[in-house]
Amino acid sequence: MKPTKPSNQTASNPAASDPRASDPKLADFLCFAVYSANLAFGRAYKPLLDELGLTYTQYIAIVALWENDNQTVSSLGEKLFLESNTLTPILKKLETMGYLRRQRDAADERQVLVSLTEAGRGLREKLGGRNLVKASGLSPEEFPRLQKAVVTVRNNLIKSMQDTPTGAPASLAAAKQRA
């Protein structure tokens, strides 16, 4: 009797069931799946955001301000995983567009507070509750589970970088694992 292949292994992708295979394919990398899904989200959001004259990064900055208006640039940067030198030009453009205002914190002039204008708050209505849940092909139950799993991966990766001393070589076992 001829042995059968495991159900998750195919002739075209023998590495699919063996994460230690010596010839990993690009499609086998979780980091590439997340990266390319991010690109696909950007493309899917583009027509909607083009209507509003926004980039995706500008959009998520506004969404973060819808959630918590009148926050410091540094707290907004932490929430968005953006450095100040990346975030500041985005905020300047949104201010020029009339969606937010930046002002020094009266209590601590070193801090800049960011708050939405009426026009910035009004973008929520212009979006009309449109989102990409349906376009994702995931059920309403699957979507939040996947989102939570991706957040867990992100948080674990950040934690692993904080736990590793700067410049310390990765262990041989960790180096052999694909991300």
N, C-alpha and C positions, 0 to 999 in steps of 0.2 A: 504494500500500500504506500503510495506516494504521500509524503508529509505535505500539509497545507500551510499556506502562508497565513500569518495573523491577519485578521480582517482589516486592520488599519495600515497595512503595508501594501504597497503596489509595486508592480514591476518598474514603473517609471520613477518611483521615489522610494527606494529601499531604506533611506534614512528616516522615513516618516515615523517608524516605530523604534528607532535606535538613536537617542539623542547623542550618543558618543561616536556616531559614524564618522569616519575620517573624511568623507566628502560631503559636507553639509551643503545644501542648496539654499539659495537666498530665501525661498518660500518657507524654509524651515525655521527661520529666525523670528522669534516673537517681536524683537525690536523693529524688524522690517514691517511686520504686519501692523504694528501700532503706528509706525511712521507713515506707511502708505495709506492707512485708514485716516490719519490726520489730513493728508493731502486730499483724499476723497471728500472728507467733510468740508474742507475749504472750497473745493470745486462745487459741491452741492449747495453751500451757503452763498456762493458768489452771485447768482442772479438776484436773490433776495436782498443781499447787501448792496449790490449795484443800484437797486431802486432807491436806497437810502443814502447812497454816496459814501458808504463805509467800507473799510477793510475788515477782515475777520478780527484782527487784533484790536482795532478800534471798537468793534462790536462787543468783544468780551470785556473790554474795559468798561463800557457803558453798562453791560449786564452786571458786572461786579458793583458798580455804583447804584444800580437799581436795588441790589441786595443790601448795600450798606453805603448810603450817601454820606458825604462830608467826612471823608477819611483822608489820612495823610498819603502822600505819594509813596512813601516807603511801605505802608501797610497794603496799599493797592498793588504795588510791585510784588510783595510777598505772596499775595493772593493769586496773582497772575503768573508767578514764576518768571518775572521780568526784572532785569536790572534797571536802575534809575536812568542810565544813559540810553537805554532802549525805550523805556516808558515815557520819558519827558517829551521827545518829539511827537509821540502819539497824542499825548495830552495837549500839547501846544496846538496841534492840528484840530483836535476836537473842540478846543476853546475858540479857535478861529472860525470854526463851523457854527459856533453858537450853542454847542451841546453841553458844555461844562464851563466852570470857572475855577481858576486856581488863585489862592490867596494865602499869604503868610498867616500862620497861626498866631493870634494875638498873645497867647500864653507862652509860646515858644517860637520865636521868629526864625529859628533854624528849620522848622517844619513848614511844609506847604500843604494846605488842605485842598482837596479836590471835591467839588460838589456839582451836581447836575443843575442845569437851567430848566426852565419849563419845556423848552424844545427838546432837551435830552430826556426828560421824563416822558415827553410825548412820543418818543420813538417806540415805546412799548405798545401803544395803540396802533401805530403804523404797521408794526409787525403782525398785529392781529392774531397772536397766539400760534403763528406758524412755527413749526419745528420739523426736525428730520426723523422723528420716530418712525413714521410710516415708510419713509424712503430707505431707512436702514434695513427693512425686511424683518426686523425683530418684533416679537409680540410685545404688547404693553407690559407683560410680566418679565420678559427676557431683557428688555432695554435697561431697567434699573439694576438688574443683577450684573450685566456686563459692565455698566458704568462703575458699579461698586468694585468689581474685580480689577478693572483698569486702575482705579484710584488706589487700591491696595498694592498693586504692582508698583505704581509710581512712588507711593509712600515708603514701601520697603526698599526700593532702589535709593531713594534719598537717605533713608536711615542707614543703609549699608555704607554709603559714602561718608556719612558723619562718623560712623563707627570705625572706619579705616583711617589710620594715621596718614597724613599727607605724604606722598612719595613712597609709601610702603608697597612692596610688590604683592600682587595677588597670589593667593595660594595656588599650587599647581592644579588642584582639583577645581577651583573656581575658574582658573584660566581655561580649562578644557571644556567647561560648560558654555553652551551658546546662550546668549541673551534672548 
